Amino acid sequence: MNRTIALAAALLLPALSLPLTVAAPSPAAPAPADVASPATFDDASGDVSNTKLDIRSVTVKNTAKKLVVRVTFPGNRRVFDFPTGNVSVFIDTDPARAGAEFGHFMEFWSDYRFAEVSRWREQPTPAWGHDPEGRCVDDAGLVHDKGHHLKWFQYVVQKREGCFTAGAVRVAVSTMNTGDLEPYVEYPRPVMDYLGGKHRWTDWVSQG
């Protein structure tokens, strides 16, 4: 997996789920799995005023070796017609703990990070840090549609003891569009979109 990615260079080069009331045993009980892997979750089309980062669907592929989350968008006719803003993919691995444990964080025209999460916020740690480069950094990364038309981004993290481990998982996805580059414009308020709703989880997806 590539090291820290400067997205500008990378692009130019090539539920509400039902509330869970779970006692906290030690060790934590395995998460209940509602759907088999891979699983696709659709979002409403055109539910945001600017459609570049309008989430259309999210597909979760959860295997014994890695977790892959693909986020699709409407796509643009012009090559490299990317906005400014970000995509966040939150990952829940533990039903006994509220909120996400990990997340992918991608800033357009800037960088990408995988990190631990607490209270829906990125928490820098030495293992996933970049200055200096942590021991887990190479386990996570992203790929995108090769036509550079903003059709999809795919976020990948390898499963490895001491870095990222998980059985069943569920995800919550959000996008923030802060402006555009051609022509340059900065929106007075960011345009937000969420898969289903803010902090709304998919079903649990079993490891297959």
C-alpha positions as CSV (number, residue, x, y, z in Angstrom):
1,M,0.0,0.0,0.0
2,N,1.4,3.4,-0.9
3,R,2.7,5.7,1.8
4,T,1.2,9.1,2.6
5,I,-0.5,10.3,-0.6
6,A,-0.6,13.9,-1.8
7,L,-3.9,13.7,-3.7
8,A,-3.1,16.3,-6.2
9,A,-0.1,14.3,-7.4
10,A,-1.9,11.0,-7.2
11,L,-4.8,12.3,-9.3
12,L,-2.5,13.8,-11.9
13,L,-0.4,10.6,-12.2
14,P,-2.0,7.6,-13.3
15,A,-29.4,3.8,10.0
16,L,-30.0,4.6,11.2
17,S,-29.1,1.1,12.3
18,L,-31.2,-0.1,15.2
19,P,-29.7,1.1,18.4
20,L,-27.7,-1.6,20.1
21,T,-27.9,-2.0,23.8
22,V,-25.0,-4.3,24.5
23,A,-23.5,-5.1,27.8
24,A,-19.7,-4.7,27.9
25,P,-18.3,-8.1,28.5
26,S,-14.6,-8.7,28.7
27,P,-13.4,-9.4,26.0
28,A,-16.1,-7.6,23.9
29,A,-18.7,-9.8,22.3
30,P,-18.4,-10.1,18.5
31,A,-20.6,-7.7,16.5
32,P,-23.9,-9.0,15.2
33,A,-23.7,-9.3,11.4
34,D,-26.9,-8.3,9.6
35,V,-25.8,-8.6,5.9
36,A,-23.3,-10.6,4.0
37,S,-20.2,-9.2,2.4
38,P,-20.1,-7.5,-0.1
39,A,-23.1,-5.2,0.7
40,T,-24.2,-2.0,-1.1
41,F,-26.1,0.8,0.6
42,D,-27.8,3.4,-1.6
43,D,-28.2,7.1,-0.8
44,A,-30.9,9.5,-2.2
45,S,-29.9,11.1,-5.5
46,G,-29.9,14.8,-5.7
47,D,-30.3,15.5,-2.0
48,V,-27.7,18.2,-2.0
49,S,-27.5,21.5,-3.9
50,N,-24.1,20.8,-5.4
51,T,-23.9,17.3,-6.9
52,K,-20.1,16.8,-7.3
53,L,-19.9,15.1,-3.9
54,D,-23.4,13.7,-3.8
55,I,-23.1,10.2,-2.4
56,R,-24.9,7.7,-4.6
57,S,-23.9,4.4,-3.0
58,V,-21.4,2.8,-0.6
59,T,-20.2,-0.8,-1.0
60,V,-18.5,-2.6,1.8
61,K,-16.4,-5.6,1.1
62,N,-15.2,-7.2,4.3
63,T,-12.8,-10.1,4.0
64,A,-10.4,-11.8,6.4
65,K,-7.5,-9.9,4.9
66,K,-8.8,-6.4,4.3
67,L,-11.8,-4.0,4.4
68,V,-12.7,-2.2,1.2
69,V,-15.2,0.7,1.1
70,R,-16.2,2.1,-2.3
71,V,-18.0,5.4,-2.4
72,T,-19.7,6.4,-5.7
73,F,-20.6,9.8,-7.0
74,P,-22.5,11.1,-10.1
75,G,-19.2,11.7,-12.0
76,N,-18.1,14.6,-14.0
77,R,-17.8,14.9,-17.8
78,R,-14.6,16.9,-17.6
79,V,-11.4,15.2,-16.5
80,F,-9.9,16.3,-13.2
81,D,-13.0,18.4,-12.5
82,F,-12.6,17.9,-8.8
83,P,-14.0,20.2,-6.0
84,T,-12.4,21.3,-2.8
85,G,-13.5,19.5,0.3
86,N,-13.2,16.1,1.8
87,V,-14.6,12.6,2.2
88,S,-14.8,10.8,5.6
89,V,-15.4,7.1,6.1
90,F,-16.0,6.1,9.7
91,I,-15.7,2.5,10.7
92,D,-17.3,0.8,13.7
93,T,-15.8,-2.5,14.8
94,D,-17.1,-2.8,18.4
95,P,-20.8,-2.9,19.3
96,A,-19.9,-2.5,22.9
97,R,-18.4,0.9,22.3
98,A,-20.3,4.0,21.1
99,G,-19.2,5.6,17.8
100,A,-16.4,4.8,15.4
101,E,-13.0,3.3,16.2
102,F,-11.3,4.1,12.9
103,G,-11.7,6.2,9.8
104,H,-10.4,7.2,6.4
105,F,-10.0,10.9,5.9
106,M,-9.4,12.3,2.3
107,E,-8.9,16.0,1.5
108,F,-9.1,16.8,-2.2
109,W,-5.9,18.4,-3.5
110,S,-4.2,17.8,-0.2
111,D,-3.7,14.4,1.6
112,Y,-5.2,11.2,2.8
113,R,-5.0,9.7,6.3
114,F,-6.3,6.6,8.1
115,A,-6.6,7.1,11.8
116,E,-8.1,6.0,15.1
117,V,-11.4,7.9,15.9
118,S,-13.0,9.1,19.1
119,R,-16.3,11.1,19.3
120,W,-16.4,11.3,15.5
121,R,-13.0,13.0,15.4
122,E,-9.7,11.9,14.0
123,Q,-7.2,11.0,16.8
124,P,-3.5,11.0,15.7
125,T,-1.5,8.1,17.1
126,P,2.1,7.1,16.5
127,A,1.1,3.8,14.7
128,W,-0.9,5.7,12.0
129,G,1.1,8.9,12.1
130,H,3.2,10.4,9.3
131,D,5.8,12.5,11.1
132,P,7.6,10.2,11.7
133,E,5.9,7.5,9.5
134,G,4.1,5.0,11.7
135,R,4.4,1.2,11.5
136,C,0.8,0.8,10.3
137,V,0.7,3.6,7.6
138,D,1.4,1.3,4.7
139,D,-1.7,-0.9,5.5
140,A,-4.2,1.8,4.3
141,G,-4.7,3.7,1.1
142,L,-7.1,4.5,-1.7
143,V,-7.7,4.1,-5.4
144,H,-10.1,5.9,-7.8
145,D,-11.6,5.6,-11.2
146,K,-8.9,5.7,-13.8
147,G,-10.7,8.1,-16.0
148,H,-10.4,10.8,-13.4
149,H,-14.1,11.7,-13.7
150,L,-14.9,11.5,-9.9
151,K,-17.1,8.4,-10.3
152,W,-15.8,6.6,-7.2
153,F,-13.1,6.4,-4.6
154,Q,-12.2,3.1,-2.9
155,Y,-10.7,3.1,0.6
156,V,-8.7,0.1,1.7
157,V,-7.2,-1.0,5.0
158,Q,-5.4,-4.3,5.5
159,K,-6.2,-6.4,8.6
160,R,-3.1,-7.0,10.7
161,E,-2.7,-7.7,14.4
162,G,-1.5,-4.6,16.2
163,C,-2.8,-2.2,13.5
164,F,-6.4,-2.9,12.3
165,T,-8.4,-6.0,13.2
166,A,-12.2,-6.5,12.8
167,G,-14.9,-9.1,12.3
168,A,-18.2,-7.6,11.3
169,V,-18.1,-3.9,10.6
170,R,-20.5,-1.1,9.8
171,V,-19.7,2.3,8.3
172,A,-20.9,5.9,8.2
173,V,-19.9,8.1,5.3
174,S,-19.9,11.9,4.8
175,T,-18.7,14.4,2.3
176,M,-18.0,18.2,2.6
177,N,-17.8,20.4,-0.5
178,T,-16.2,23.7,0.3
179,G,-15.8,25.1,-3.2
180,D,-14.4,24.6,-6.7
181,L,-11.3,25.2,-8.6
182,E,-12.3,26.0,-12.2
183,P,-13.4,28.7,-11.9
184,Y,-12.2,29.1,-8.3
185,V,-15.0,29.7,-5.8
186,E,-15.2,29.2,-2.1
187,Y,-18.7,28.6,-0.8
188,P,-20.0,30.7,2.1
189,R,-21.2,27.5,3.7
190,P,-19.9,24.0,3.0
191,V,-22.3,21.6,1.2
192,M,-22.6,18.5,3.3
193,D,-23.9,15.0,2.3
194,Y,-24.3,11.9,4.4
195,L,-25.1,8.3,3.6
196,G,-28.6,8.1,4.9
197,G,-28.1,10.9,7.5
198,K,-25.5,12.4,9.8
199,H,-23.7,9.8,11.8
200,R,-26.1,7.1,10.5
201,W,-24.6,3.6,10.4
202,T,-25.1,1.0,7.7
203,D,-26.1,-2.5,8.8
204,W,-23.4,-4.6,10.2
205,V,-21.5,-6.4,7.4
206,S,-20.2,-9.8,8.2
207,Q,-16.6,-10.9,7.4
208,G,-16.8,-13.2,4.3
